[in-house]
Structures are given as C-alpha cells and as structure tokens.
Amino acid sequence: MSPVPPDVEQAEAAIVEHYPRLVRLAYLVLPPALGRNRRVLTAHSLVQRALPRGRRDSAAAAGALRGGGAGLSLINK
C-alpha cells in the first residue's frame, strides 16, 4: 500500500473533525419526504462518501466517537 499524500490526510482530518456538522448539514438539505430515519442514514452515507477510499471505516468510527452520535443530535435540535 502506498503512503497517503499529506493533502489527502489533511482533507480527511478536516472531514472527520467536522463530521457531526457535515451530517447535520446533509440532513437539512435532504427532502423531508424521505422521513427522519432515512434522512439520518443518508446524511451519514453522504458524508462518509466524501472521505478518501479505503479509509472510510476508521474515519467514520472516529467521527462517531468524537461526535457522540451525530444522528441523534440532529433529531433533538
């Protein structure tokens, strides 16, 4: 496996750092007709798709640990 360029690592770090906010933004942009649960799942999926390939699982786990469940906080706000 080749080393990851620094700019990719910086981009990934920024996405992981702002993961809860990005999920909230994606949630708000999705159509309400999808329903709350589908919007939460789709919002998480969209943000995870923005991560570089092959590193989604570790970054998503880090975001979930930092954010303390971004999906649930969407519903409560």
ABEGO torsion letter per residue (X at the ends): XBBBBAAAAAAAAAAAAAAAAAAAAAAAABBAAAEAAAAAAAAAAAAAAABBBGAAAAAAAAAAAAAGGAAAAAAAX
